[in-house]
Amino acid sequence: MRTTSVAPGTTLDPESQELLQGLKSSGRAYDDACARLHALLLRAARFEVSRRRRGLTGAEADAIAMEAADDALLAVLRRLDDFRGLSKLTTWAYKFALYEAAVKVRRQTWRGRELPFEPEALGSFQAVSPGPEEDVEVRERLGRIAAAMDDVLTPHQRRVLVALAVNGVPIDVLADRLSTTRGALYKTLHDARAKLRAHLEETS
Amino acid sequence: MEDANTNELLRRLLGPAGPEIGCDACFEELDRYVDLEVAGKDADAAVPGLRAHLEGCPACREEHESLLALVQSDEKS
């Protein structure tokens, strides 16, 4: 039987306590708890897929939800000792299923598509005829950012910023194509944004 | 509409101005943050930098929106 890892002074709600106890036991009690957890994860995965399915067929959506629930079950069981009782166990478990489902839907939606790395959207916004004074200011700011992207960012930072912020490529999809992680890519995006903001402040 | 799109593009390019946590820390804290939100407590004070991250990261923002909606639907049933 596994030991509990709930933070000192934390009181679990009865549902979390019961489910956690089952998942930390063995035999029939463990199997029952796993089945209950899988049902919760499948519900969460279906919830996410139905919100984000973006043109998937019903069969594709069902398959993604089931695969996400299966992967989430493994992730939850692998990381069960990390659960500290700072949320309900269901909320903690749901996030794994939502994450798995969201990532799989994004990957499926972008499967086979070439990723756009050029900032075409910036050009189209700048090309629009100026309107009221406020619009001109916004477009001038956009023009300064476009110039700064060439001047102050590294090629990698520019590529990541353009794909994520200008062209709306999902971060998980870009991470897959560049063989990196969501966290590492977001750090690159964060650093690029910070450089742009600092440059705008210095030059304004 | 066009101006709204331009402002949105500016927001996406420059990101949140304040301190923010990263995607990995966001995932670790998301359940606690959502349960605090649902309980009507000050989630932003408990997990500084997570709200700013949600503003800057569309993927984490989607997952936050879904977790919040799912937990809220549980609370109602």
Contacts between the chains, C-beta under 8 A, distances in Angstrom:
chain1	res1	chain2	res2	distance
A	44	B	70	5.9
A	47	B	66	6.7
A	47	B	69	7.7
A	47	B	70	5.4
A	47	B	73	7.9
A	48	B	66	5.2
A	51	B	66	6.1
A	51	B	69	7.9
A	52	B	62	7.0
A	86	B	31	7.6
A	86	B	32	4.5
A	86	B	35	8.0
A	87	B	31	3.9
A	87	B	32	4.7
A	87	B	34	7.2
A	87	B	35	4.2
A	88	B	31	7.7
A	88	B	35	6.0
A	88	B	71	7.9
A	90	B	71	7.9
A	90	B	74	7.0
A	91	B	31	4.3
A	91	B	34	6.0
A	91	B	35	5.2
A	91	B	67	7.0
A	91	B	71	5.5
A	92	B	31	4.4
A	94	B	31	7.5
A	94	B	67	5.9
A	94	B	70	5.7
A	94	B	71	7.1
A	95	B	27	6.8
A	95	B	30	5.3
A	95	B	31	5.3
A	95	B	63	7.0
A	95	B	67	5.6
A	98	B	63	5.3
A	98	B	66	4.9
A	98	B	67	5.7
A	98	B	70	7.2
A	99	B	27	6.8
A	99	B	63	5.9
A	102	B	59	7.0
A	102	B	62	6.0
A	102	B	63	5.6
A	102	B	66	7.2
A	106	B	59	7.5
A	121	B	9	6.6
A	122	B	9	7.5
A	125	B	5	7.5
A	125	B	6	5.3
A	125	B	9	6.4
A	128	B	2	6.6
A	131	B	3	7.6
A	134	B	3	7.9
A	135	B	3	5.9
A	135	B	6	7.6
A	138	B	3	6.9
A	138	B	6	5.4
A	138	B	7	6.5
A	138	B	10	6.8
A	139	B	6	6.9
A	141	B	10	6.5
A	142	B	6	6.6
A	142	B	9	7.0
A	142	B	10	6.4
A	145	B	10	7.4
A	145	B	13	5.6
A	145	B	14	7.4
A	161	B	13	7.0
A	164	B	12	7.9
A	165	B	9	7.8
A	165	B	12	4.2
A	165	B	13	5.1
A	165	B	15	7.8
A	166	B	9	7.0
A	166	B	12	7.3
A	166	B	13	7.1
A	168	B	58	7.8
A	170	B	58	7.4
A	170	B	59	6.0
A	171	B	23	7.6
A	171	B	57	7.0
A	171	B	58	7.5
A	171	B	59	4.8
A	172	B	59	6.3
A	182	B	23	4.8
A	182	B	24	7.9
A	182	B	59	6.8
A	183	B	22	5.5
A	183	B	23	4.7
A	183	B	24	4.4
A	186	B	22	5.7
A	186	B	23	4.7
A	186	B	56	8.0
A	186	B	57	6.0
A	187	B	22	6.3
A	189	B	15	7.3
A	189	B	56	7.7
A	190	B	15	6.8
A	190	B	20	7.3
A	190	B	22	7.5
A	190	B	56	7.3
A	193	B	13	7.1
A	193	B	14	5.6
A	193	B	15	3.8
A	193	B	56	7.5
A	196	B	13	6.7
A	196	B	14	6.1
A	197	B	14	5.6
A	197	B	15	7.9
A	197	B	17	6.9
A	200	B	14	7.8
